[in-house]
Amino acid sequence: MTPSPTPPLPITIVMPSFARPHLVARTLPVCLRQPVAEIVVVDDGSEAPLADAVAEAACGDPRVRVVRLPDNRGSCGARNAGVDAARGEFVLFVDDDALLGDGYARTLHDHLLAAGADAAAGRRLWLAEGETQEQALATRTRRPRDGALFDRRHFWFDDEALFDADTEVPFASAIMLVRRDWLLRVRYDEQNYRRSGFREETDVQVGLAAAGAKLIACPHAACFNLQKSVMGRAGGQRRGRVLRYEWDLLRNDARFRRKHFAALSGPLRCAPGLTPWLGALHHYFGFRVPSKVRHLLGQHGP
């Protein structure tokens, strides 16, 4: 007797993309290997529509749909549009420059249910030039500093850290699985993070936690961020001048701290700073700048 096929997971993958058909061609085929019910690619108002690139990469898979926005709404707006178009019970957000590891969707789904959680995110490893996924997994064995998987002052999650068990956290990687009904209540902020995506996922995750949702970090699932040489300079969120981008990061951080001050300093037991701008400046010069220097020196980790 022929066994009946395993039904797909009740998950909609939502992948926003802006003017990066070369990345859709790389990441969509990897998404197709996940046993999900559907995949929604949100074309965030690209001047040249992404439909042809999506169709070529999808190879006729009926699970794939394109939602084209008439104007560029930014990553937050594209994610909200993807949630509205989704039919699945769960939404898995995937960036167009990230490759899901084998079993990523199923592992997060199974562990989310086992933990009674509402959202789950795995590890995110940033591939070095010429590095394979297998090499990244073999070399990223660093344990969280002092046992801290996340930082309550800088609102930073250690994406690459190796830890032992599912852990409840207030924020995690952006490549996360979330119950869709929560995302209809806690939306991505299309106003505060319009010019830069910095803090956009942390904003949603803190909003979910403040509303009573449970988010877990799962070390059993991993995804991989593409190298800069592959991503290129077209599209995405990092277009524009470097100084303008850095200013946007600082401004976004201050807005995030102001918006969530009560939740951060109260039930989430975080330290948003004496004022939003003082906290943002401390993060920028005390964390971001030293981190960038370490990365320029070729060091892994935060």
C-alpha positions in Angstrom: 0.0 0.0 0.0 1.4 3.4 -1.0 1.7 5.7 2.0 -0.2 8.9 1.7 1.9 12.0 1.3 2.8 14.1 4.3 0.6 17.2 4.4 2.5 20.5 4.3 3.1 22.5 7.4 0.5 25.2 8.0 3.2 27.9 7.3 3.4 30.7 4.9 6.9 31.9 4.1 6.9 35.7 3.6 9.9 37.0 1.7 10.0 40.8 1.1 12.3 42.0 -1.7 13.2 45.3 -3.3 15.0 45.4 -6.7 17.1 42.3 -6.0 16.1 39.6 -8.5 19.5 38.0 -8.3 18.9 37.3 -4.6 15.4 35.9 -5.2 17.0 33.5 -7.7 19.3 32.3 -4.9 17.0 32.1 -1.9 13.6 31.1 -3.3 14.8 27.6 -4.5 16.0 27.0 -0.9 12.6 28.0 0.4 11.0 25.5 -1.9 12.7 22.7 -0.1 10.9 23.6 3.1 7.6 21.6 3.5 5.4 24.6 3.9 1.9 25.3 2.5 2.8 28.5 0.6 5.4 31.1 -0.2 4.6 34.7 -0.7 7.2 36.9 -2.3 6.4 40.6 -1.6 7.8 42.8 -4.4 8.2 46.1 -2.5 7.5 48.4 -5.5 10.6 47.5 -7.5 11.0 49.6 -10.6 11.5 46.4 -12.6 8.9 43.9 -11.3 10.3 40.7 -9.7 7.6 38.5 -11.2 9.8 37.0 -13.9 12.7 36.2 -11.5 10.2 34.6 -9.1 8.6 32.6 -11.9 11.9 31.3 -13.1 13.1 30.4 -9.6 9.8 28.8 -8.6 9.9 26.3 -11.6 6.1 26.1 -11.6 5.7 25.3 -7.9 2.0 26.2 -7.2 2.8 27.2 -3.6 4.6 30.4 -4.8 2.7 33.7 -5.1 3.9 37.3 -5.8 2.3 40.2 -4.0 3.4 43.4 -5.8 3.1 46.7 -4.0 2.5 49.7 -6.3 4.9 51.8 -4.2 8.0 51.1 -2.1 6.7 50.8 1.5 9.9 49.6 3.1 10.6 46.3 4.8 8.0 46.8 7.5 5.3 47.6 5.0 6.2 44.7 2.8 6.1 42.3 5.8 2.7 43.6 6.9 1.5 43.1 3.3 2.8 39.5 3.4 1.0 38.8 6.6 -2.2 40.1 5.2 -1.9 38.0 2.1 -0.9 34.8 4.0 -3.3 31.9 4.4 -1.2 29.8 6.8 -1.7 29.6 10.6 2.0 30.5 11.0 4.2 33.0 9.1 7.9 32.4 8.6 9.7 35.6 7.7 12.7 35.1 5.4 15.0 37.8 4.1 16.0 37.7 0.4 19.6 37.4 1.4 19.2 34.5 3.8 19.3 30.7 3.0 17.3 28.5 5.2 19.1 25.4 6.5 17.5 22.0 5.9 14.5 21.5 8.1 14.4 25.0 9.4 10.7 25.5 9.1 9.8 22.1 10.5 12.2 22.3 13.4 10.9 25.7 14.5 7.3 24.5 14.1 7.9 21.4 16.2 9.8 23.2 18.9 7.4 26.1 19.0 4.5 23.7 19.6 6.5 21.6 22.2 7.3 24.8 24.2 3.8 26.2 24.0 5.3 29.3 22.3 3.9 31.8 19.9 7.1 32.6 18.0 10.4 30.9 17.4 13.7 31.8 15.7 16.9 29.8 15.0 20.5 30.7 14.7 21.7 33.0 11.9 25.2 32.4 10.7 26.9 35.1 8.5 28.9 33.3 5.7 32.4 34.5 5.1 33.7 34.8 1.6 34.2 31.3 0.1 32.7 29.7 3.2 30.1 26.8 2.9 27.2 26.3 5.2 28.9 23.1 6.5 32.0 25.0 7.3 30.1 27.7 9.1 28.3 25.2 11.3 31.6 23.5 12.1 33.4 26.7 13.1 30.6 28.7 14.9 30.9 26.9 18.2 31.3 30.0 20.4 29.2 29.9 23.5 27.4 33.1 24.6 29.5 35.4 26.6 29.1 34.8 30.3 26.1 32.7 29.5 24.2 35.7 28.1 22.4 34.8 24.9 20.9 38.3 24.7 21.9 41.8 26.0 19.2 43.7 27.9 21.0 47.0 27.6 21.8 47.0 23.9 18.8 44.9 22.8 20.9 42.5 20.9 20.6 38.8 20.4 23.7 36.6 19.7 22.6 35.2 16.4 25.7 33.0 15.9 26.1 31.7 19.4 25.8 27.9 20.1 23.6 27.1 23.0 22.1 23.9 24.3 18.3 24.2 24.6 15.3 26.2 23.6 15.3 29.4 25.6 12.6 32.0 26.1 13.9 35.4 25.1 12.5 38.9 24.6 14.1 39.2 21.1 15.9 37.0 18.7 16.8 36.6 15.0 14.7 38.2 12.3 14.2 34.9 10.5 11.4 33.9 12.8 8.2 31.8 12.8 5.1 33.5 14.3 1.5 32.6 14.8 -0.3 34.7 12.3 -3.1 35.8 14.6 -0.5 37.6 16.8 0.9 39.5 13.7 -2.6 40.8 13.0 -2.5 42.4 16.4 1.2 43.4 16.7 2.2 44.9 13.4 5.5 45.9 11.9 6.0 49.7 12.5 5.9 51.4 9.1 6.5 54.9 10.4 9.5 54.8 12.8 11.7 52.5 10.7 10.9 53.7 7.2 14.3 54.6 5.9 16.3 51.8 7.7 15.3 48.4 9.0 17.3 48.7 12.1 15.2 47.7 15.1 12.2 46.7 13.0 12.2 43.0 14.1 13.2 43.9 17.7 10.3 46.3 17.7 7.8 43.6 16.8 9.4 41.0 19.1 9.3 43.4 22.1 5.7 44.3 21.2 4.8 40.6 21.1 6.4 40.0 24.5 4.7 43.1 26.0 1.4 41.8 24.8 1.9 38.4 26.4 3.3 36.3 23.5 6.1 33.8 24.1 9.2 33.8 21.9 11.8 31.1 22.0 15.3 30.9 20.5 15.9 27.5 19.1 19.5 26.3 18.6 18.4 23.3 16.6 17.6 25.3 13.4 20.1 27.5 11.5 20.0 29.8 8.5 22.8 31.4 6.6 23.2 35.0 5.5 24.8 35.4 2.1 28.2 37.1 1.6 28.3 40.8 0.7 29.9 40.0 -2.6 26.8 38.0 -3.5 24.3 40.5 -2.2 25.7 43.5 -4.2 24.7 47.1 -3.7 21.4 47.1 -5.6 18.1 47.3 -3.7 17.6 46.2 -0.2 17.7 48.6 2.8 21.3 49.7 2.8 21.1 51.9 -0.3 22.2 55.4 0.1 25.2 57.2 1.7 27.0 55.6 4.6 26.7 58.6 7.0 22.9 58.8 6.3 22.6 55.1 7.0 24.5 55.4 10.3 22.3 58.3 11.3 19.2 56.3 10.5 20.4 53.5 12.8 21.0 55.9 15.7 17.6 57.6 15.2 15.8 54.3 14.9 17.3 53.1 18.1 16.2 56.3 20.0 12.7 55.9 18.6 12.6 52.2 19.6 13.6 53.1 23.2 11.1 55.9 23.4 8.2 53.7 22.1 8.9 50.7 24.3 10.3 52.5 27.4 7.6 51.3 29.8 7.8 47.7 28.7 11.6 47.6 28.5 12.2 49.1 31.9 9.3 47.2 33.5 8.2 43.7 32.8 11.0 42.9 30.4 13.6 43.9 32.9 15.8 45.7 30.3 17.7 49.0 30.6 16.6 51.5 27.9 18.8 54.3 29.3 18.1 57.5 31.2 16.7 59.0 28.0 16.1 57.4 24.6 18.9 59.3 23.0 21.4 58.7 25.8 20.6 55.0 25.5 21.0 55.1 21.7 24.3 56.9 21.9 25.6 54.4 24.5 24.6 51.6 22.2 26.2 53.2 19.1 29.6 54.0 20.6 29.7 51.4 23.3 28.6 48.4 21.2 28.1 49.0 17.5 31.4 50.8 16.8 33.6 48.3 18.7 31.6 45.4 17.0 32.3 46.9 13.5 36.0 47.2 14.4 36.2 43.5 15.4 34.4 42.4 12.2 36.9 44.5 10.1 39.6 42.6 11.9 38.0 39.3 10.8 36.8 38.3 14.3 33.6 36.3 14.7 31.1 37.2 17.4 29.4 40.4 18.6 
